[in-house]
Amino acid sequence: MTDKIRVGILFGGRSAEHEVSVKSARSVLEAIDRDKYDVTMIGIDRGGKWLAAGDATGVLQGGKVEGDDLLPATLDYAGRRELTVRNAAGPGSVSSQQLDVVFPILHGPFGEDGTVQGLLELADVAYVGSGVLGSAVGMDKDMMKRVFRAAGFPQVDHAAVLRKRWLQEPQAVQREIERAFDYPVFVKPANMGSSVGITKAHDRAEFARGMDTAARFDRKIIVEEAAMECREVECSVLGNDEPEVSVVGEIVPAGEFYDYDAKYIDDNSELLIPARIRRETSEAVREMAREAFLAVEASGLARMDFFVGKETEEILLNEINTLPGFTPISMYPKLWDASGVSYQELIDRLIQLAMERHRERQQTSTDR
């Protein structure tokens, strides 16, 4: 019998952030300590099919893996609080791997939003990251901002518009937004990350195009007032009930804002660690990050995003990302590295936090 912890790395997915997930999974796979962990790759292709072993590797390598000849993975609760991943290895045979903990490196809908977390809860297996509630609230920008507002955190004003209403009465929606906000505004899908579908609208024409773009990715659209003359700063959170917070970093985007290309494709934006803010402001940002993490019942990990006024250093909470990117140029691991936690140690701690939270859940009785 091996003493290694059996880890399933779950990646890919149906969302528009599929490529980001694949890049993150590659980085984790390269860094994870094979002396401590037995690793099983579980890929989800763009069509939603779950794949293990060789077919999952095809997803990881970015190959064209969709097709009827694939061997799909099935997940079974194995008992003893383990998950079994089954993959047909050939005619009449099935191979399986039991897992102690799952590391879901999934971004966006169908992975970061509580859906996969619910599946893993039903299977009674440990998993990295926030639970169903924290994941769902953190994913939906409208609900997230409502929770933050109820908790008293300062943030920019926003409005939520359903796609159906935008398609039926766009002129009425536009008039309402223009009464509430001055241009420029940001237009975003409510349930999406990595800046997918986000645009900055400077006038009526750009607003209409931005709404159409956001409507491609979600049934609910968020319109936010732009935070003017502000720095974009971020910090990373690690922990469960007593989370730690990293040093604060600053994003200096090459364009008007930190979009998808700046995050994952080009390397023209600047990442400044530490951020160019006063020490007392940095400490206030870190404390707000810790409190906001707990307010949405997040656990394991999150990246917290803020705006800080360049002159006033007023702090505005922007959003929480409960499964932030793990690519080589992602801020979450970079901020922890600058805080003295290496990439490999970060993976270790996340797995231990997952198992700790799972043990804590087992203390809840299901008997009357």
Secondary structure, DSSP 8 states (H G I E B T S, - for coil): ---SEEEEEEEE-SSTTHHHHHHHHHHHHHHS-TTTEEEEEEEE-TTS-EEEHHHHHHHHTT----STT--BEEEEEEETTEEEEEEEEETTEEEEEEESEEEEE--STTTSSSHHHHHHHHHT-EESS--HHHHHHHH-HHHHHHHHHHTT-----EEEEEHHHHHH-HHHHHHHHHHH--S-EEEEESS--TTTT-EEESSHHHHHHHHHHHHTT-SEEEEEE--TTEEEEEEEEEESSS-EE---EEEE-SSSS--HHHHHT---SEEESS-SS-HHHHHHHHHHHHHHHHHTT--EEEEEEEEEETTT--EEEEEEESS---STT-HHHHHHHHTT--HHHHHHHHHHHHHHHHHHHTTS----
